[in-house]
């Protein structure tokens, strides 16, 4: 039986806002709450970028607020890029203006998707999707966006470690707001079967990347063939991508 190869990506899309300098957090801050005609154009660019991938985790997507013209951005990206399956997890609401969310785009059919609110200040979440019907040989994908403070991140990782620790094959991805050599990543590696990052790929800020805040980690039986940051400035983060080979005999629904 031939082993299945997959292309993965994780991207904090900043709700389709293009940021190219620190001062734009102030001068362009209004776009976080009000509609901008640039959003659709940026979403179309993002969809084109993500079209070659099989599994994509998204952070800072809008779940259909007025700032994004009531478009559920995960759904829009899925349809535009040709993904068969998508999921949106709303973690924080500001009335009907903004629905801060995580998202999943998938060419494989998930058997189940569970949403979790993470400890700490409200507004941070993780989603865990399961692929494959056999519990002992299924693949789990966790998409998450962690807090800005280290203390909160450690609590959030302790929470998610309890969920994924005993799962057979796991991919964890997202904007973890910490570097590859941080105490948080070391804790996650010690507390689960997830492997340390192979090396640092800088993802932030997108216009002059100097640190790695975005991560993709896998359990040991999953072979990592390639890991890279994509030079695509359409957010304040760069997308991170990975090509993997799954263990032989692992059968997932298409």
N, C-alpha and C positions, 0 to 999 in steps of 0.2 A: 504494500500500500504506500502510495506516494505521500510524503509529508506536505501539509498545507502551509503555504507561505502567505503572509499578510503584510500589508502596508498600513502603518498606524500614524496618526497625527494628533497633536494636542495644540489648541490655539485659544488664547485669550483674545477675543476679537474686539473688546472694548465697545460693544454694541454697534460696530461698524463705523466708529470714529477714527479718522486718520490723524495720528499725533506724530509730529516730527521734531519736537523740541520741548524742553521742560516748561518754557513760558506758555506753551499752548494749553497746559492744564488750567491756567488762569484765563487766558484770552479765549479759549474754546470751551471753557467749562460749561457754558450754557447748553451745549449740545448734549450733555448728559441728561437734561431735563426737557428739552424742547426739540421739535422735529428739525431735521436738517436734510436738505435735498441731496446731500452727498451720500447719505447712508445706503440707498439702493445701489448706487454705482459701486460703492465699496463692497457691499454684500455680493454683488455679481462677480467682482474680482476674486473675492474669497471663495465663492462657489467653484470658480474655474480652477483655482489652486488646489482645492480639496477633492476634485472629481477623480483623480487617479487612486485615491486611498480607499481602504476597505473599512476601517474603523476610525472614527474621529471623535475626540472629546473636545467640547467647547466650554469656555468660561466667559462670563460677562456677555451673555446673549440676552436680548430683551424678549420677554415672553408675550408681547402683544400690547405694550403700552402706547400711549398717544405719541411719545417721543419718537417711536419707530413707525408711526402711521398705523398702529394697531396690527402690525405684522409680527407673527411669531417667528422670530428669526431662525430658529433651528429648523422649523418646518420649511421656511423659504429656501434655506440653504440645501436641505435634503432634496426638495423638488427640483431646484435649479441645477444641482450637481448630479442628479440621477441616483440618489440613494433610495433604497427600497424602504428603509425603516429609520425612524427618528424618534427622539424623546426629548421633552423639555421639563426641567425641574425648577419651579419657581422657588426661590429662597428668601426674597425680600420684595415687598410691594410698597410703592408710593402711590396710593390711590390707583387711578387708571393712567397715571403718567409713565411709570417705570415699573417693570417686573423683572428684577435681577434674577438671572437663571443660569444653570448649567445645562448643557445640551449633549446629545449623542446622535451621531449619524452612522448608519451601519448598512453594509451590503449583506450581512448575515442576519438571519431572523433571531432575535432574542427570545428565549423561552420565558424569561421573567426579568423585570426591572424593578428594583426597590430604591426608593428615595429616602435619604436620611438627613435630618437636621443635625449639624455638628455642634458640639458644646461651645459655650462662649456667647458673645454678643449675637443676637439673632441676625440671620442673613447669610450664613455660610452653610453649604450643603455638600453632600456626596451622593452620587447615584451608583448602583452596582447592577450591572446587566449580566445575565447568565446565558451562555450559548451551549447547546447540546443537552440532550435529555438524560444522560447518565450522570448521576450525582458525583460519582467518584472519578469521572473523566471529563467533566465539563470545563469550559473556559469562562472565567469571570473577568469582567472589565469594570474597574472603578474609576470614575471621573470625579475630581474634586477641586475645590478652590479654597485655600486655607486663609486664615486671618493674617493681619499685619504684625501682631505681637507674637513673640516667641512663646510666651507662656500659654497663650491661647492655641497656638499651633501644636504644642506638645500634647495638650489635652485632646485636641481634635485627632491627632495621629494615634493616640492611645485608644480612642473610641473606634477608629476605623480598623486598627490592628486586631481588635477583638472580633471584628466581623470577618476579616479575610484570612486570619492566621491559619486556619485549618482547611482552607479551600485548596483543591488540587492544583489548578493552573490559574494564575492571576496576572493580569496586566493592570497597573495603576498609573494613571496619568493626570496631569493638571498643572495649574498655577499654584505651586506650593509655597510661594513667597519666602523661600529659603534657598541657600546655595547647595551645591552638590556635596560639600564637605562640612555642612552644618551639623550641630547636635541633633536636629530634627531628623535629617536623613539617616544619620548613624543609628538613632533610636528606631526608626522604621525598619532598617535592615536587621537589627538585633531582635526586634519583636515579631517579625514575620519571616517568611521565606523569600521575600523580595531581595534581589541582588543590588549591591551598590552600583551606582551609575558607572559606566565604562570609563568615561572621561567627561570633562566639562565642555558643554557647548553653550555659548553665551546667547541669551535670548532677550535681555533687557538692559537698557532701553533699545527699542527697535532701530533708532536712527544712529546709535553708536553703542552696540552691545558690549557690555563689560562684565555682566554677571549672569549666572544661570538660575532663573527662578522657576522655569518650566521643566517638567520632568516626565519621563516614561520609564517605569521600572517593571521588571518581570520576574517570575519565579524561575528556578534554575533549569527546569526541563525545557523551557522555551529558549530557543537559540536566537541570539541577537546577531543579525547579519550586517546591520548598518544603523548608525545613529547620527543625526545631523540637525542643525538649525537651518530653516529655510530663509533665504534672504528675500523677505517679502514684507515691506514696510506698509502695513495697512492697519496698524494698531500701535499701541505703545509696547507691545510684546512681539517677538518673532515667533512663528510656529515652530514646534519641534516635531521631528519625524523619526520613525524607526521602521526598519524592515525586519521581520521575524520569521522563523520556521517553527511550526508547532510540532510536538512529538508525534511520531508515527502512530496511527491507530486512533488519534483524537478526531472524531467525526462530528462536525458541526452542521446544523441545518443552514442551507443557503437561502 
